[in-house]
C-alpha cells in the first residue's frame, strides 16, 4: 500500500499554512491530495520567502506530496469542473472565510448535492457560526484569542507569540483528525458530513490544564516563562556551553547528590515539591550556579543514567541536522526540488510511525497546474485534447 489512506481522494482548496498543513498530513499517509489553485498565479505568489532557486520554501514545506491543478473558479465552466471533481472526491478541504465557497456556488450544500458521501472540511479562524465567524484570523490572532498567547512569555513580560505557528498548525492537525473521524463514520453510515474546525477553538483545546485549574479554583493562570505551575524544578538551565532542561525530579535527595549539592537535599526550602514551588526563585538560583559549571554533555553523562529526572538538551534547529537520534529515526528527509530543478531540501518526516502501512514522505511540492491534465484524465476521463482546449480558453492551466 502507498500508505494507510491509499485510495482516498482529497480536493484541496486550502492556502497559507493552516489548511495546507492539514492536507499534507493526509498526503503523507497516502491520500491523493490535489491542490486547486488559480491559473493566473505566479510561482513567487504561492508563498513567503526565503526563496530557493525561485521556489517559496514556505509553500514547499506545507505542500509536499500533493498534486497541483489550476482552475478559474470565477467561470461557470471552472465551477462545473470542480463539481465533477467533487463527485469523485472523498474529501473537499478549504480554509477561506465562512461563506466564500458558498458565494462561488461551491459550498457544502452545493457539493453535497453532487456527492452525498463527501466530507467537506472547513477550517476558519472562528468557525462557521458565532459572533466572530466573519472575522479574519492569522496565527498570532488565533494564539491571542484562544488563550495560549496569555500563557507564553516571562512572568513580568508581555504576552508572547509561541515561536512556531501553533495557532495555524494545531488547527490543521485538528482538521486532519476530524477528516479521519468523518471518513470512519462514513464507513458506517454511508453518508458524508460537514466538518467545522476553528483556529481559536484549537488553541482553547490546548489550554486544557489552565482551563480546568481556573474552573476548579478560580485561579487565573498566566505567564510563568519556562516554569511549570505544579512542578519545580522545571525548565532550562544554562550549562558552560549551552542549555539543558531539567524537569520532574522524582528522587530529590539522589538528584542533589548527583549534582554535588547534598546541602540542598537538607534545605527546608526545597524538601518537598510544594516547598520548592514556594521558593522557586531561590531554587532556580542555586541550580543555575551549579549547572553552569559543566558542559551539556557532561551533565547528560552524569544525570541521565541515574533516572532521577527528565533531562534534555535544548537543540537549536541546526542541532537537529546533526542529532544521531533524529538521524536514526529518519525524521529529516531529502525531498527533490520541483520543475526538474537540481538538488533537494530537507523537511521533517511524518512523526506517525506505522509498522504495516508506513507514511511515505518523498514526493515534492506540486508544480503550479502541473497535474491538471493527469488528474482530469484519471478522475474525469477528460482527454488531453479537451484539457488543451480548456487551457486555451484560460479556464485551466
C-alpha positions, 0 to 999 in steps of 0.5 A, spaced: 500 500 500 502 507 498 500 508 505 494 507 510 489 512 506 491 509 499 485 510 495 482 516 498 481 522 494 482 529 497 480 536 493 484 541 496 482 548 496 486 550 502 492 556 502 497 559 507 499 554 512 493 552 516 489 548 511 495 546 507 498 543 513 492 539 514 492 536 507 499 534 507 498 530 513 493 526 509 498 526 503 503 523 507 499 517 509 497 516 502 491 520 500 491 523 493 491 530 495 490 535 489 491 542 490 486 547 486 489 553 485 488 559 480 491 559 473 493 566 473 498 565 479 505 566 479 510 561 482 513 567 487 505 568 489 504 561 492 508 563 498 513 567 503 520 567 502 526 565 503 526 563 496 530 557 493 532 557 486 525 561 485 521 556 489 517 559 496 520 554 501 514 556 505 509 553 500 514 547 499 514 545 506 506 545 507 505 542 500 509 536 499 506 530 496 500 533 493 498 534 486 497 541 483 491 543 478 489 550 476 482 552 475 478 559 474 473 558 479 470 565 477 467 561 470 461 557 470 465 552 466 471 552 472 465 551 477 462 545 473 469 542 473 470 542 480 463 539 481 465 533 477 471 533 481 467 533 487 463 527 485 469 523 485 472 526 491 472 523 498 474 529 501 473 537 499 478 541 504 478 549 504 480 554 509 477 561 506 472 565 510 465 562 512 461 563 506 466 564 500 465 557 497 458 558 498 458 565 494 462 561 488 456 556 488 461 551 491 459 550 498 457 544 502 450 544 500 452 545 493 457 539 493 453 535 497 448 535 492 453 532 487 456 527 492 452 525 498 458 521 501 463 527 501 466 530 507 467 537 506 472 540 511 472 547 513 477 550 517 476 558 519 479 562 524 472 562 528 468 557 525 462 557 521 457 560 526 458 565 532 459 572 533 466 572 530 465 567 524 466 573 519 472 575 522 479 574 519 484 570 523 492 569 522 496 565 527 498 570 532 490 572 532 488 565 533 494 564 539 491 571 542 484 569 542 484 562 544 488 563 550 495 560 549 498 567 547 496 569 555 500 563 557 507 564 553 512 569 555 516 571 562 512 572 568 513 580 568 513 580 560 508 581 555 504 576 552 508 572 547 507 569 540 509 561 541 515 561 536 512 556 531 505 557 528 501 553 533 495 557 532 495 555 524 498 548 525 494 545 531 488 547 527 490 543 521 492 537 525 485 538 528 482 538 521 486 532 519 483 528 525 476 530 524 477 528 516 479 521 519 473 521 524 468 523 518 471 518 513 470 512 519 463 514 520 462 514 513 464 507 513 458 506 517 453 510 515 454 511 508 453 518 508 458 524 508 458 530 513 460 537 514 466 538 518 467 545 522 474 546 525 476 553 528 483 556 529 481 559 536 477 553 538 484 549 537 488 553 541 482 553 547 483 545 546 490 546 548 489 550 554 486 544 557 490 544 564 489 552 565 482 551 563 480 546 568 485 549 574 481 556 573 474 552 573 476 548 579 479 554 583 478 560 580 485 561 579 487 565 573 493 562 570 498 566 566 505 567 564 510 563 568 516 563 562 519 556 562 516 554 569 511 549 570 505 551 575 505 544 579 512 542 578 519 545 580 524 544 578 522 545 571 525 548 565 532 550 562 538 551 565 544 554 562 550 549 562 558 552 560 556 551 553 549 551 552 542 549 555 539 543 558 532 542 561 531 539 567 524 537 569 520 532 574 525 530 579 522 524 582 528 522 587 530 529 590 535 527 595 539 522 589 538 528 584 542 533 589 547 528 590 548 527 583 549 534 582 554 535 588 549 539 592 547 534 598 546 541 602 540 542 598 537 535 599 537 538 607 534 545 605 527 546 608 526 550 602 526 545 597 524 538 601 518 537 598 515 539 591 510 544 594 516 547 598 520 548 592 514 551 588 514 556 594 521 558 593 522 557 586 526 563 585 531 561 590 531 554 587 532 556 580 538 560 583 542 555 586 541 550 580 543 555 575 550 556 579 551 549 579 549 547 572 553 552 569 559 549 571 559 543 566 558 542 559 551 539 556 554 533 555 557 532 561 551 533 565 547 528 560 553 523 562 552 524 569 544 525 570 541 521 565 543 514 567 541 515 574 533 516 572 532 521 577 529 526 572 527 528 565 533 531 562 534 534 555 538 538 551 535 544 548 537 543 540 537 549 536 534 547 529 541 546 526 542 541 532 537 537 529 541 536 522 546 533 526 542 529 532 544 521 531 537 520 534 533 524 529 538 521 524 536 514 526 529 515 526 529 518 519 525 524 521 529 529 516 528 527 509 531 529 502 525 531 498 527 533 490 526 540 488 520 541 483 520 543 475 526 538 474 530 543 478 537 540 481 538 538 488 533 537 494 531 540 501 530 537 507 523 537 511 521 533 517 518 526 516 511 524 518 512 523 526 506 517 525 510 511 525 506 505 522 509 498 522 504 495 516 502 501 512 508 506 513 507 514 511 511 515 505 514 522 505 518 523 498 514 526 493 515 534 492 511 540 492 506 540 486 508 544 480 503 550 479 497 546 474 502 541 473 497 535 474 491 538 471 491 534 465 493 527 469 488 528 474 482 530 469 484 524 465 484 519 471 478 522 475 474 525 469 476 521 463 477 528 460 482 527 454 488 531 453 485 534 447 479 537 451 484 539 457 488 543 451 482 546 449 480 548 456 487 551 457 486 555 451 480 558 453 484 560 460 479 556 464 485 551 466 492 551 466 
